[in-house]
Amino acid sequence: MTATPGPATLSRRLGLADAVVIGLASMIGAGAFVSLGAAQDLAGALAPLAVLVAAVVALCNATSTAQLAAQHPTSGGTYHYGRAQLGPWWGFLAGWCFVIGKIASCAAMALVIAAYLAPEPAQRLVAALVVAVLTAVNLVGITRTAALARILVTVAIAALVLTGVRLLVGGVGDGAAGGGDPLADAIPGPLAGAAAGLWDGGLAAVLGAGSGGVGGIALAVIQAAALMFFAFAGYARVATLGEEVTDPRRTIPRAILLALAAVCGLYVVLSVVLVLVGPAPGGQGWGPAPFLAALDAVGAGGIWHVIVTVGAVAAASGALLALVAGVSRTVLAMARERDLPPVLAHVSPRFSVPQRAEVAAGVAVLLLVLFASNVLVAVAASSFGVLLYYAIANLAALTQVGEWRLFPKVMQWVGLVGCVLLVGALPGRTIVAGLVVIAVGVAYRVAVRRVAGRAAG
């Protein structure tokens, strides 16, 4: 039985440019200002290779998402695709993994914004305020969301380009931050700083990542790629807005691939620049603001700190803005099918947005912001949920036939295997905690279905 309170559909207002901007805004905040430094901490000068590995998995996932979105242009992303192609339980698992993964992403972005804007005692309060403000922006309509995202992503890209040029000049002219040849660090050593604490206990660490040798190097690169995947995950955000995109069969695949290609190029260049600057000073890792630390390493302060801070805040704000919108659309789709409380399925007749779902997502993010331990733990939790979500997307795309098969099956197989491999590289405690949360969701659905079955009987 399907609940359909309120308007049956959302308004199609987003064109190709708006869809690409939302995808860019969803990715750039995480990749440029959080993940790249931690990836280098894990993989050393092989960090650009880790970026490429994550990009290949993301590309394969993107083709699956684009192919599915063209056939099923409705809100909910792989939650809807899984239901349509594999069955209700697969759809539920995809939707639940997306919701928990992206709520963790939202918390990470809010904490990054606060880290640049406030001293430690006030950071969680500032992060909570940012979540509340951006959720309110989403409540007044998707076209306003796209317009603000365009401004934020433009500011972020400009700051990244300027910062990258300054770091390149400083790195080449003054030498690496740690002295000597930065490329001599191509073989990763023991995991550094905060990244070491995050990854200890994971399968890859148990198998020898960071211990040297070909196997250890490969595992370290895979660990870094798992972290970098978090930075790419926004490429398919437009697919969760399927009911609001004009000409979805044409617009959705193009928007996903264009946004992914642009960000992949940017990440590779920035990763190379960071490697040329050298290993992080003091051997403690680059931390949650790698480019701010890198500017200090090359002796660039003052106005450059302002530039990178403005860029980081703009990028993370754009990512958070788009992430909350994406989560709420999946919550809307799940509520319509009673996989979440049906009261969340209401769509505002005035603004044509799922306001109750927006509020619910915002509240969940606020709770994580107030109680999560740190940014890297939130990043790992996000990667766990999102990688499983895309694994189901690849499975669903493998079942498509005829005119809906837009890409070869080998890409979906590579995406599926890649998702499973990267999940296996996550910390053991992240995997265990993620499985517990998934079990809670499964228990809720089982209970609801039993109650519905008794009522029908």
HELIX and SHEET records of a PDB file:
HELIX    1   1 LEU A   16  ALA A   30  1                                  15    
HELIX    2   2 GLY A   31  SER A   35  3                                   5    
HELIX    3   3 LEU A   36  ALA A   43  1                                   8    
HELIX    4   4 GLY A   44  LEU A   46  5                                   3    
HELIX    5   5 ALA A   47  GLN A   71  1                                  25    
HELIX    6   6 THR A   78  GLN A   85  1                                   8    
HELIX    7   7 PRO A   88  LEU A  117  1                                  30    
HELIX    8   8 GLU A  120  ALA A  122  5                                   3    
HELIX    9   9 GLN A  123  LEU A  139  1                                  17    
HELIX   10  10 ILE A  142  ASP A  174  1                                  33    
HELIX   11  11 PRO A  182  ASP A  185  5                                   4    
HELIX   12  12 GLY A  193  TRP A  199  1                                   7    
HELIX   13  13 LEU A  203  VAL A  206  1                                   4    
HELIX   14  14 GLY A  213  PHE A  232  1                                  20    
HELIX   15  15 ALA A  233  THR A  240  5                                   8    
HELIX   16  16 GLY A  242  GLU A  244  5                                   3    
HELIX   17  17 PRO A  248  VAL A  277  1                                  30    
HELIX   18  18 PRO A  281  GLY A  283  5                                   3    
HELIX   19  19 PRO A  290  ALA A  297  1                                   8    
HELIX   20  20 ILE A  303  ARG A  336  1                                  34    
HELIX   21  21 PRO A  342  ALA A  345  5                                   4    
HELIX   22  22 GLN A  355  PHE A  371  1                                  17    
HELIX   23  23 VAL A  375  LEU A  398  1                                  24    
HELIX   24  24 GLY A  402  TRP A  404  5                                   3    
HELIX   25  25 LYS A  409  GLY A  424  1                                  16    
HELIX   26  26 GLY A  428  ALA A  456  1                                  29    
END                                                                             
